[in-house]
């Protein structure tokens, strides 16, 4: 069970639906809200500032970048990316 849970928008069967972050599964396409989001994702768009201190011990937040060449409508192959 997650230590922190929030509501995220997930696209399933072509429709955006709000669900608890604990309900995310591999392959979900999500819109991340501002703030703390407990998930591991491949970015299609955006450049968020991420605090990875609890995972890596990094003392400062890091800027993340989207998957190179991925259009916003892309469906990524989890094995390949």
C-alpha distances in whole Angstrom, upper triangle without the diagonal:
4,7,9,9,13,15,16,20,19,22,22,26,27,26,24,21,19,15,12,11,7,10,12,14,16,19,18,21,20,21,20,20,22,20,16,14,11,12,15,18,22,24,27,28,28,28,25,25,22,20,19,20,16,17,20,22,24,26,26,25,26,27,26,28,28,28,32,34,31,32,30,30,29,27,26,26,23,25,28,26
4,5,6,10,13,14,18,18,21,22,25,27,25,22,20,17,14,10,9,6,10,11,13,16,19,17,19,18,19,17,17,18,16,12,11,8,10,13,16,19,21,24,25,25,25,21,21,18,17,16,17,14,14,18,19,21,22,23,21,22,24,22,25,25,26,30,32,29,30,28,28,28,26,25,25,22,24,27,24
4,7,10,14,16,19,20,24,25,28,29,28,25,22,19,16,13,11,10,13,14,17,19,22,20,22,20,20,18,18,18,15,11,11,8,11,14,18,21,23,26,27,26,25,21,21,17,16,15,15,12,13,17,18,20,21,21,20,22,23,23,26,26,28,31,34,31,32,30,31,30,29,27,28,25,27,29,27
4,7,10,13,16,18,21,23,26,27,25,22,20,16,14,10,9,9,12,13,16,18,21,19,20,17,17,15,14,14,12,8,8,7,10,14,16,20,21,24,24,23,22,19,18,16,14,15,15,13,14,18,19,20,20,21,19,20,22,21,24,24,26,30,32,29,30,27,28,28,27,26,27,24,27,29,26
4,7,9,13,14,18,19,23,24,22,19,16,13,10,6,6,6,10,11,14,17,19,16,17,15,15,13,12,13,11,9,8,7,10,13,15,19,20,22,23,22,22,19,19,17,16,17,18,16,17,20,21,22,23,23,20,22,22,21,24,24,25,29,31,28,28,25,26,26,25,25,26,23,26,28,25
4,6,10,12,16,18,21,22,19,16,13,10,8,6,5,8,10,11,15,17,18,15,16,13,12,10,9,11,9,8,7,8,10,14,15,18,18,21,21,20,20,17,18,16,16,18,19,18,19,22,23,23,24,23,20,21,22,21,23,22,24,28,29,26,26,23,24,25,24,24,26,23,27,28,25
4,7,9,13,15,18,18,16,12,10,6,5,5,6,9,10,10,14,17,17,14,14,11,10,9,8,11,11,10,9,10,12,15,15,18,18,20,20,19,21,18,19,18,19,20,22,21,22,25,26,26,27,26,22,23,23,21,23,22,24,27,28,25,25,21,22,23,22,23,25,23,26,28,25
4,6,10,12,16,16,13,10,8,5,6,6,6,10,9,9,12,14,14,11,10,7,7,6,7,10,11,11,8,10,10,13,13,15,15,16,16,16,18,16,18,17,18,19,22,21,21,24,26,26,27,25,22,22,21,19,20,19,21,24,25,21,21,17,18,19,18,19,21,20,24,25,22
4,7,10,13,12,10,6,5,4,6,9,9,12,11,10,13,15,14,10,8,6,5,7,8,12,14,14,12,13,13,15,13,15,15,15,15,16,18,17,19,19,21,22,25,24,24,27,29,28,29,28,24,24,22,20,20,19,20,23,23,20,19,15,15,17,16,18,20,20,23,24,22
4,6,10,10,8,5,5,6,7,10,9,12,10,8,10,12,10,6,6,4,7,9,11,15,17,16,13,14,13,14,12,14,14,14,15,17,19,18,21,20,22,23,26,25,24,27,29,29,30,29,25,25,23,20,20,18,19,22,22,18,18,14,14,15,13,15,17,17,21,22,20
4,7,6,5,4,6,9,10,13,13,15,13,11,12,12,10,7,5,6,8,12,14,18,20,20,17,18,15,16,14,15,15,14,15,18,21,20,23,23,25,26,29,28,27,30,32,32,33,32,28,27,25,22,21,18,19,22,21,17,16,13,11,13,11,14,16,16,20,21,19
4,5,6,7,7,10,11,14,14,15,12,11,11,12,10,7,8,9,12,15,17,21,23,22,19,19,17,18,16,17,17,17,19,21,24,23,26,26,28,28,31,30,29,31,34,34,36,34,31,30,28,25,24,21,21,24,23,19,18,16,14,14,12,15,16,17,20,21,20
4,6,9,10,13,14,17,18,19,15,14,14,15,12,10,11,13,15,18,21,24,26,26,23,23,21,21,19,20,20,19,21,24,27,27,30,29,31,31,35,34,32,35,38,37,39,38,34,33,31,28,27,24,23,26,24,21,19,17,14,15,13,16,17,18,21,23,22
4,7,10,13,15,18,19,20,17,16,16,16,13,11,10,12,14,17,19,23,25,26,22,23,21,22,19,19,19,17,19,21,25,25,28,28,31,31,35,34,33,35,38,37,39,37,33,32,30,27,25,22,22,24,23,19,17,15,12,13,13,16,18,19,22,23,22
4,6,10,12,16,17,19,16,15,16,17,15,12,11,11,12,16,17,21,23,24,21,22,20,21,19,20,19,18,19,21,25,24,28,27,30,31,34,33,32,35,37,37,38,36,32,31,29,27,26,23,23,26,25,21,19,16,14,16,15,18,20,21,25,25,24
4,7,10,13,14,17,14,13,15,16,14,11,9,9,9,12,13,17,20,20,17,19,18,19,17,18,17,16,17,19,22,21,24,24,27,28,31,30,29,32,34,34,35,33,29,28,26,24,23,21,22,25,24,20,18,15,14,16,15,18,20,21,24,25,23
4,6,10,12,14,12,12,14,16,15,11,11,9,10,12,13,17,19,19,16,18,17,19,18,19,19,19,19,21,23,22,25,24,26,27,30,29,29,31,34,33,34,33,29,29,27,25,25,23,24,27,27,23,21,18,17,19,18,20,22,22,25,27,25
4,7,9,12,10,11,14,16,16,12,12,10,10,11,11,14,16,16,14,15,15,18,17,19,19,19,20,20,22,21,23,22,24,25,27,26,26,29,31,31,32,30,27,27,26,24,25,23,24,28,28,24,23,19,19,21,20,21,23,23,26,28,25
4,6,8,7,8,11,14,15,11,12,10,11,12,12,15,16,15,12,13,13,16,16,19,19,20,21,21,23,21,23,22,23,23,26,24,24,27,29,30,31,30,26,27,26,24,25,23,24,28,28,25,24,21,20,21,20,21,23,21,25,26,24
4,5,6,8,11,15,16,13,14,12,13,12,12,15,14,13,10,10,11,14,15,19,19,21,22,22,23,21,22,20,21,21,23,21,21,25,27,27,28,27,25,25,25,23,25,24,25,29,30,26,26,23,23,23,22,22,24,22,25,27,25
4,5,6,9,12,14,11,12,10,11,10,11,13,13,11,7,7,7,11,12,15,16,18,19,19,20,18,19,17,17,18,20,18,18,21,23,24,25,24,21,22,22,20,21,21,22,25,27,24,24,21,21,21,20,20,21,19,22,24,21
4,6,9,12,14,12,14,13,15,14,15,17,16,13,10,8,9,12,13,17,19,21,22,23,23,21,22,19,19,19,20,18,18,21,23,25,26,26,23,24,24,22,24,23,24,28,29,26,26,24,24,23,21,21,22,19,22,24,22
4,6,10,12,10,12,12,14,14,15,18,18,16,12,11,10,13,14,17,19,20,22,23,24,22,24,21,22,21,24,21,21,24,27,27,29,29,26,26,26,23,25,23,23,27,28,25,25,22,22,22,19,19,20,18,21,23,22
4,7,9,7,9,9,12,12,14,17,17,15,11,10,8,10,10,13,15,17,19,20,21,19,21,19,20,19,22,20,19,22,25,25,27,27,24,23,23,20,21,20,20,23,25,21,22,19,19,18,16,16,16,14,17,20,18
4,6,6,9,10,14,14,17,20,20,18,14,12,10,10,10,13,15,17,20,21,22,21,23,21,22,21,23,22,20,23,26,26,29,28,25,24,24,21,22,20,19,23,24,20,21,19,18,17,14,14,14,12,14,17,16
4,6,9,11,14,15,18,21,21,19,15,14,10,9,9,10,13,15,18,20,21,20,22,20,22,20,23,22,19,22,25,26,28,28,25,23,23,19,19,17,16,20,21,18,19,18,17,15,12,11,10,8,11,13,12
4,6,9,13,15,18,21,22,20,17,16,12,11,9,10,12,13,16,18,20,20,22,21,23,22,25,24,22,24,27,27,30,29,26,24,23,19,19,16,15,18,18,15,16,15,13,11,8,8,8,7,11,12,11
4,6,10,12,15,18,19,18,14,14,11,11,9,10,12,12,15,17,19,19,21,20,22,21,25,24,22,24,27,27,30,28,25,23,22,19,19,16,16,19,19,16,16,14,13,12,9,10,11,10,14,16,14
4,7,10,13,16,18,18,14,15,12,12,9,9,10,9,12,14,17,16,19,19,21,21,25,24,23,25,28,27,29,27,24,22,20,17,17,14,14,17,17,13,13,10,9,9,8,9,12,12,16,16,14
4,6,9,13,14,14,11,12,10,11,9,10,10,10,11,13,15,14,17,16,19,20,23,22,21,24,26,25,27,25,22,21,19,16,16,14,15,18,18,15,14,11,12,12,12,13,15,15,18,19,16
4,6,10,12,13,11,13,12,13,11,12,10,10,10,11,13,12,15,15,18,19,23,23,22,24,26,25,26,24,20,20,17,15,15,14,15,19,19,16,15,11,12,14,14,15,18,18,21,22,19
4,7,9,9,7,10,10,11,10,11,10,11,11,10,12,10,12,12,15,16,19,19,19,21,23,22,23,21,17,17,15,13,14,13,16,19,20,17,17,14,15,16,16,17,20,19,22,22,19
4,6,8,7,11,12,14,13,15,13,15,13,12,13,11,13,13,15,17,20,20,20,23,24,23,23,21,17,18,16,15,17,16,19,22,23,20,20,17,18,20,20,21,23,22,26,26,23
4,7,8,12,13,15,15,17,15,16,14,12,12,9,11,11,13,16,18,19,20,21,22,21,21,18,15,16,15,15,16,17,20,23,24,22,22,19,21,22,23,23,26,24,28,28,24
4,6,10,12,15,15,17,16,18,17,14,14,10,10,10,10,13,15,15,17,19,19,18,18,16,13,15,14,15,17,18,21,24,26,24,24,21,24,24,25,24,27,25,28,29,25
4,7,9,12,13,16,16,19,18,16,15,11,11,9,9,11,13,12,14,16,17,17,17,15,13,14,15,15,18,19,21,24,27,24,25,22,24,24,24,24,26,23,26,27,24
4,6,9,10,13,13,16,16,15,15,12,12,10,10,11,14,13,14,16,18,18,18,17,14,15,15,14,17,17,19,22,24,22,23,20,21,21,21,20,22,20,23,24,21
4,7,10,13,14,18,18,17,17,14,14,11,11,11,13,11,11,15,16,17,18,18,15,16,16,15,18,18,19,23,25,23,24,22,23,22,21,20,21,18,21,23,20
4,6,10,12,15,16,16,16,13,14,11,12,11,14,13,12,15,17,18,20,19,16,16,16,14,16,15,16,20,22,20,21,19,20,19,18,16,17,15,18,19,16
4,7,10,13,15,15,15,13,14,11,12,11,14,13,11,14,17,17,19,18,16,15,15,12,14,13,14,17,20,17,19,18,19,17,16,14,15,12,14,16,12
4,6,9,11,12,13,12,14,12,14,13,17,16,14,16,19,19,21,20,16,15,14,11,11,10,10,14,16,14,15,14,15,14,12,11,12,10,13,14,10
4,7,9,11,12,12,14,13,16,15,19,19,17,18,21,20,22,21,17,15,13,10,9,7,7,11,12,10,12,12,13,11,10,8,10,9,12,11,8
4,6,7,8,9,12,12,15,16,19,20,18,19,22,20,22,20,16,14,12,8,7,4,6,9,11,9,10,9,11,10,11,10,13,12,15,14,11
4,7,10,11,15,15,19,19,23,24,22,23,26,24,26,23,20,17,14,11,8,5,6,8,9,6,7,5,8,7,9,9,13,13,16,15,12
4,7,9,13,14,18,19,23,24,23,23,26,24,25,22,18,16,13,10,8,5,8,10,10,8,8,6,10,10,13,13,16,17,20,18,15
4,6,10,12,16,17,21,22,21,22,24,21,22,19,15,13,10,8,7,6,10,12,13,11,11,10,13,14,16,16,19,19,22,21,17
4,7,9,13,15,18,20,19,19,21,18,19,16,12,10,6,5,5,7,11,12,14,14,14,13,17,17,19,18,21,20,23,21,18
4,6,10,12,15,17,17,17,18,16,16,13,10,8,6,6,8,9,13,15,17,16,17,15,19,19,20,19,22,21,23,22,19
4,7,10,12,15,15,15,16,13,13,10,6,5,4,6,9,12,15,18,20,19,20,19,22,22,23,22,24,23,25,24,21
4,6,9,11,11,12,13,10,11,9,5,5,6,7,11,13,16,18,21,20,22,20,23,22,23,21,23,21,23,23,19
4,6,8,9,9,10,8,8,7,4,7,9,10,14,17,19,22,25,24,25,24,26,26,26,24,26,23,25,25,22
4,6,5,6,7,6,8,8,7,8,10,11,14,17,19,21,25,24,26,24,27,26,25,23,24,21,23,23,20
4,5,5,4,5,6,7,8,10,13,14,18,21,22,25,28,27,29,28,31,29,29,27,28,25,26,27,23
4,6,6,8,9,11,11,13,16,16,20,22,23,26,30,28,30,29,31,30,29,27,27,24,25,26,23
4,6,8,11,12,12,12,15,15,18,20,21,24,27,26,28,27,29,28,27,24,24,21,22,23,20
4,5,9,10,11,11,14,14,18,20,21,23,27,26,29,28,30,29,28,25,25,22,23,24,21
4,6,9,10,12,15,16,20,23,24,26,30,29,32,31,33,32,31,29,29,26,27,27,24
4,6,7,9,12,14,17,20,22,24,28,27,30,29,32,30,30,28,28,26,27,27,23
4,7,9,13,15,19,22,24,26,30,30,32,31,34,33,33,30,32,29,30,30,27
4,6,10,13,16,20,22,24,27,27,29,28,31,30,31,29,30,28,30,29,25
4,7,10,13,16,19,21,24,24,26,24,27,27,27,26,27,25,27,27,23
4,6,10,13,16,18,21,21,23,22,25,24,25,23,25,23,24,24,20
4,7,10,13,15,18,18,19,19,22,21,23,21,23,22,24,22,19
4,7,10,12,15,14,16,16,19,18,19,17,19,18,20,19,15
4,7,8,11,11,13,13,16,15,17,15,18,17,19,17,14
4,6,8,7,9,10,13,11,13,12,15,15,17,15,11
4,6,6,9,10,12,10,11,9,12,12,14,11,8
4,6,9,11,13,11,13,11,14,15,16,13,10
4,6,10,11,10,12,11,14,16,17,14,12
4,6,8,6,9,8,11,13,15,13,11
4,5,5,9,10,14,16,18,16,14
4,6,9,11,14,16,19,17,15
4,7,10,13,15,18,17,16
4,6,10,12,15,13,12
4,7,9,12,11,11
4,6,9,8,7
4,5,5,6
4,6,5
4,6
4
